[in-house]
Amino acid sequence: MSLRIGVDVGGTFTDVVIMKSAEIHRGKADTTHYDLKVGFMNAARVAAERAGLGLEEALRSAEAIIYSTTVGTNALIERRGTRLGLITTKGFEHTVIVGRARNWADGLPPEKKHDRGRAVRPVPIIPQNRIVGVQERVDNLGNVVVALRDDDVRARVQYLVDQGVRGFVVVLLNSFVNPAHERRIGEIIAEQYPECYLGHMPVYLSHAISPKSGEYRRSMTVIIDAYLREITEGHLVRLSDDLREIGYRRPVFVAKNTGGLSSLSRSQALHLLGSSPAATVMGADHIGRQLGLGNVIVSDVGGTSFDVGLVVEGRDRVYEYDPIVDRFRVQVPYVAHWSIGAGGGSIARVVSGELRVGPDSAGSNPGPACYGRGGEAPTVTDADVVLGYINPRSFLGGKLRLDPQRAERSIAAKIADPLGLSIVDAAWRIKSLIDGVMGQEMYRICALTSGQDPREFVLFALGGAGPVHATGYAHAADVSRVATFSFSSVFGAFSTLILDILQSYERTLGLNLYSHKDGRYTTESLVPLNEAVESLVSFGRRDMVEEGFEMSEVELQIDLYMCYGQQRQTLPVRSTKLRLESADDLRDLCDRFNAAYGQKYGIGAVYQEAGIELVQMRVNAVGPVGKYTMRRMPAGAAGAPPAAGTRKAYWGPEQGFLETPVHQLAGLEAGVVLDGPVLCESDDTVIVTPPGWRFRTDEWGVGWIERKAKAGSSQ
Amino acid sequence: MGQLFDAHARLFDGLIYEIDAYGRRPGCDPELISRGLEPITDLERRGMAQLSEVDTELLTHKLTAIVEEARDVYMALSITESVITGDMNCALFTASGDPVAVATGIYFHTMLNNAQIKYATKYYRNDPTVGLADGDIYFFNDELGGGVHAFDMFTAMPVFWKGELVAWATCGGHQGDSGSPTPGGFNAKARTRYEEGIHVPMMRIGERFRLRQDILDFLAGSVRNPFVFAADLKSRVATLDVLRKRLLREIERRGVEPVVGGMRRILIKSEEAARARLRELTDGIFRAVMFNDDELGGQLGLTRIPVTLFKEGDGMTVLVQGVSPENGLGPMHSTWHLVRASTAVYMFSYFFRGLAPNAGLLQPIRYLVEGPSIANSRDELAHGMGTSISACVVNGLHVLGSKLLFSSPHREAVQAPHSRNIMLMIFAGENRLGYATANFTGSANASGQGGRFDSDGESAVGFYWGPFTDAGETEDTDARLPHFVLARRLEKNYHGFGRYRGGSPLVEISTCGHLGCFMSSWGSADKISHNPGLMGGYYGPPNPRVVIKNTDLFERIERGEEVDISQYELLTRRKLKGEYRLEASGQATQAFKPGDLMCFGLGGGGGYGDVLEREPERVLGDLRENLITAEVALKIYGVVVDPATGLIDSAASTRRRAAIRRERLRKGKPFAAFMRAWQRKKPPEAILKYYGAWPEPRTPGYDKPFWGLYR
C-alpha cells in the first residue's frame, strides 16, 4: 500500500489529504492557532478514517508527509521573529526603512496604493536603532573603492550586541559581485562569538542567501528569511519529533512557494510563505495536464479573498520574480498568485451615491448578516441567499443555519433604500459588481499582466464560494469553460502531493551576449557564463544527493534572464544546453529571446541593435516524485437525471425569479448534462449554472460549467 | 462667475486670464488648449443610453487596468532613467481628445496631452498632406502646443474601429536629452525657447504601426543620446500597441457604442462627483502667497505667485493674480495650461482623494492666470523650468484646499504640501558598462511629505510631481549611471517642524568613478522654500545645491579614517578639505572627478500645528532616529533630553516650553501695530529687480496688506 499525506494549515481550516493507492481521502478541522499540530492531527484523523485507517496506522505507513504551513506568515504579521541586527554599507543605513520610496504602497490593496496622502510605512522588521553601517564600498564590477576595516566592524558588532540582537544580517553593496567584505564580517563575528560557546549567534550573509542585484530587495529577502528561521524551524522540528514518536520514520517535507518541496533540512524559511496558493497553482497544472488543458486560470474564492493563479503552457511565465511578502519586496521566484479583497464576506455599501463591494470583509465572526452572529453589514453571501443560490438550511452541510430575513433587512437598509432599488435588484447589483470586480482582476492578471488571451483558458473554480460565482466572473473575464472538483475545498492540501522535490539557485551575472557597439555575439562571455552555470549546478548536485536522488534521475533546468541593453526588465529564456560553446549558441539564445520579447510586447518593440544582456541566471534541480493520477469513472446514464428538488432563484432583470432544479452533487454520475438554470449542491458549496450555461460531469469526475454558445469540449 | 468672486475680485484691464498669453502659431492653438471637455458626440450619446451604473463601474475598472498594464510595460521596456522611475504616463482619451483613464507617474502630463490630440483632429485629419489613419504614430514635445517643457516627450496613436476614430492612446515621459546646449537636457541658463533644444509640435512619425526610419533618425540625431532615445521610442510604440489592442478587444466584447459612451460617462461621473464634493464644502475665499527665488541674469532675484481660491456652490475659481512680470532672464516661466495641469497633482491626489482621476474632476474649476507674467508667459521665452512657478500655484492651492477641507467630511486630506524644493542632479558620461548616458536621475525620488492633521508626514515617499514614482536601488545606479553614490540617507533637521512634523528627504551624495563624469543640476527653492507648513507648522527648509570640489575624501579613506558622509555632517563639521559651495540649483554642466561631491535631494515637507504641542515622546523618537538634533529638540520643541540617560527630563521640558510661550507673548502685538511694522519691511532692492512693484507687482502704490482682496 503506498500512502502519502498532504497537509495545508490555513488561517481558518487545516486540510489533510491522504493519497492511498491512488485514491484520495479528505479531512478538515479547525486550525488550532495555540498549537498547529493539534489541528493537523484532528484533520488527519478524519482523512485516515475515510481511508479506512487509524491515525497512527496512517502515520506509521506514510511514505511522506508534505506540510504547507502559515506559521511563518503569522509570525511575520505579528512581528514575532528573531531579534536581528543589520550590518550594511555605511551611508545606506536607511535603505530598508525607506525601501525604494514607493515601497510604502507595496502589499496594499489598489484603493490604498493610490492614496499617497495617507501613506504609512509598515512596522520595520529591524528598527533603525539596530541597523549599523560599516565604512566600505565595492562597485558594480567588484572593485573595492573603500576598504573594510576590522576595527570598524568590531565596534559595530559590539554595538548591536549591546542592543540585544540574537542574530546578524549582513548586506553590503554589490556583495553579489564581490563578497569579500561580507565574508570578512562573517569571520570577525565568528571569531568573537564562536559556535562552541553559549550565546553563539547566527550570521546571515546576503551573497550566500540571495546573490542578486538590488540592495533593498536583497536585504528584505535575507532579513525575512533570518527573522522567521528560528520560529519556523522550531515548529517543524517539534512536529517532526512528535510524528516520530507516533511512528512516522521518514523526513517531513515542506511545500515551498517556488513550486516544489524539499526536506526540512534543505529548506529556507522564506520559501514557506505563501506555499499553499503556490502549491494550488502547481496542482492545477498537474490536473490540467491530465485533462489535456495547457492553459488554466486557478481561482479560489473564500470568505475574504479572491486568489488567482495561472497555468500557462511554457511554465516560465507563471513565476513572479520580485513578489511582495507582507509589505516588503523580496527576491524569491514565487509561483505567481494574486489576491484581492473579494469573497463571500465582502461588505457592500453605498459611497457617494454609488454601490461599492469590498475589499473589507465581515469575516466569519460576526460574518454576513444572515449568519445571525451580530453582523449587520450586507455581504455577498447575503446577496447569494436573497437571490436563492444558497440554501439557508443546508449551508456548510447544514452545520450553520442562515437567516434569510436578516440578509434581506440588511440589504434593504444599507443598499436598496439608499439607492431606491428593490431588495432583489440591490442583491443582484451586489452579485454583479463583485463578479465583475473578480472577473476584471482575473482578466487583468491573465490578459494584462501575463499577456495571455483569457478565451484560451479554462477556469478552475475552487474554494467554497468559487462555484457559486464562477460563471459571473468567468463571463467578466471572457472565459467560457469552468471546471469544478469534488476536492475543490481541500485543493491546497491535495496539491502538495503532486509537488516534485525542487531546489533553485540564482545569481546575478551582468554579461553581454550581443554587443550594441559592434553588432557581434560576445563569445568572451561564454567562459564566465559556463562557470556560473557549473557553480549553480554543483549546488544542485550536492542538495539532490542529500535528498536521496541519483543525478541521473534529476532534471536540471537553466533559465537565463535576458534584456536589451540597459533595460531593467528581463525575460527568462530556458537554455537547451548545459554549456554554451560558440557564437552560434549565443545566436540561438538571442533569437529565442527576441521571439519571446516580440510575442509579449509586439514585433515592433524588438531591438537587438541595443545589445542583449544576460542579467541573471536560475538553475532548478528537480527530483520527481510519484503523483496522483485521475481515474476514469464508470459512465452512468447519460442525459439529465431528475432533480432532488427545486427552489426559486433570481437570474437577472430579464428573467427574474425562476423555479430552479436543485441536484445533489454526490448523486451525479459521469455523463450527466444539465441545462441552466440549475443548482448542484454539496456539503461545502453550490455549483450555480445560470441560463445560457450548462453543467455536465465527465468520466474524470470533473463538473464542467460551460457557456452554451460555445459548443464542444476538450474531453 | 459667482457672487463672492464678483463682489471681491477685480481683473486688471489689458491682461490675459483665461488663455495662454500667446496667439496661434505653428502646431499650436491656444483656444484648443484652454477648452474644457468637448461636446458629447452622437456616438457617445447613444452609448451612454445603453449603460447601467454597474456597466460604467466595470468599464472604469477595465480601462484603469488597461492603462496600468501599459504603464508597467512602458516602465519595464524603457531605458530612460526618469521613465523607469515613474516620471511618465499612459492614458486613454476620447476621440475628441479628453483624457478618461490615466496611469502615471505624473498626473499633470495627462492634463496636457489633450491639446495636441485636439490639434491633430482639428487641423490635420482633413488636411490632404497629413490625414489621420489607423496605425499612425504621433510625437510631440512642444510646450507651447500644450506640453510641459521640451524634455517631456509624448507619443500618441489614434484608435479606429471599422474606420471610425473612437479613441486616442498616449504615453510619454521625461527624456534625458532634448538637444539643448546642456547635456542631460535642462538648460538652467536658457533665456529663450531656442536654447532648450528641439520643439516638435504634433507630428506624425510613424504609419501602419511602425516608426518611419528617416524621422527616427532625425529625432535621434538631434539629441546626445540617440541610443537611449531610439530605445525609448520603440518602447512607446510597444506601449501604444498594448493600449490600442486592449481597447479594441473591449469594443469587440462590449460593442463600440457602450465603450465610447462609457468613456464619456466616466468623465461626466467624475465631474458630477467633483461637484458633489464641492457642495459638501463651505463657501469662501482663501488666499495664499508664494515666493520664488532664482538666479536671474546671474544674480538672485525674488518673484511672487499669489493664489486666491473662490469656492461657491459646486464650483471653484482659482485666481493667480498679482504675479511678478516676465523677466526673460531664465527658464522659470510657466504657461496658463501648465498651471492648470499642475494643479491636478494636488487636486487628484488630495483634494478629490478617492475619485477617479481624469479631466472631469477639473471641469468645475475655472482657472484665471494673469498674463503676461511668470505664471502665464509668452512664447519666445524659455519655459524649461516653468514648473517651478506652476508648483508655487499648486502648493499655495494645497494650503488653501487644506483649510477648505478642514471643517468637512474630508479632513483626512488635510496636510501640509509634499516637498517641492527640488534640487535635481543631471549627469552625463560613460557608465561602468561602457554605455553613453545623459539624463537626470530619479534615484532621489524620495522627498518628504507634509505633516498631516493627525500624524507626521512620511519621509521619502516619492517625487513631488509623481505620486507613484520609485527611487530605485543604488546597485542598479552603479551599473547604469556614470557617477558613484557614496551615501543615501534621510537627512537630519531637513523637514518642517510642527505638532506633526513633515517627512525628511532621502539625500544622495555622489562622486565620480575613475572615468570622471559631467554633472549639472536644476531646481528652485534654494533660499525660499516652496513647502509651507500648515496651521502653525514650520516650512520645510529650502534646498540649495551643495557641491564640494577637490576634497581629500579618498585620501582620508586611504589613511583608514572614518568619514561621515551626510549633508548635515559635511556642512556643519566641514572635516573634508575642499571648496564648499552652497548655491542656486540651476547651474551649468561641469566636469566632476573622483572626490568631488554633489549632494542632492528633493526636500522635506512642512510641519502641521504648533511645535509646542508635539508630544515629547515623539520628539525623542525623532532624536533617536537621527531626524533631528538635540539642539532642535531643545530650541524648537522645548524638549530637554538628559544626555546621560537619553531620556526626557519632563520637569525641565515643562519649564522650557513655558519659557518659550512667555517669549512668544512678549513678542506679540496688536494686529494694527503688527501691520504698521510689517508694511515698513521691504527686501533689499537688489533682489527686487524682477519682482515688479513692491509689494503688489502689478499696482504701484497699492497700500493694502499683501493678502488683501481688491474690493
Interface residues (C-beta under 8 A of the other chain):
Chain A: K90 G91 F92 E93 H94 T95 I97 V98 R100 A101 R102 W104 A105 E111 K113 H114 D115 R116 G117 R118 A119 V120 R121 Q128 N129 Q135 R137 D139 N140 L141 V145 V146 A147 R149 D152 L173 N174 S213 G214 E215 Y216 R217 S352 G353 E354 L355 R429 S432 L433 G436 V437 Q440 Y443 R444 A447 L448 T449 A476 D478 G510 N512 H516 K517 Y564 G565 Q566 Q567 R568 Q569 Y601 G602 G604 A605 Y607 A610
Chain B: E53 V54 E57 L58 H61 K62 A65 I66 E68 E69 D72 V73 M75 A76 L77 S78 I79 I84 G86 F209 R210 L211 F227 V228 A230 A231 K234 S235 V237 A238 D241 V242 R246 R249 R253 A273 A276 R277 S349 Y350 R353 G354 E412 A413 Q415 H418 R432 L433 G434 Y435 N445 A446 Q449 R452 S455 E458 S459 A460 V461 G462 P467 F468 T469 D470 A471 G472 E473 T474 E475 D476 D478 A479 R480 F484 L486 A487 R488 R489 L490 L506 I509 G513 I557 G560 E562 V563 I565 S566 R624 E625 N626
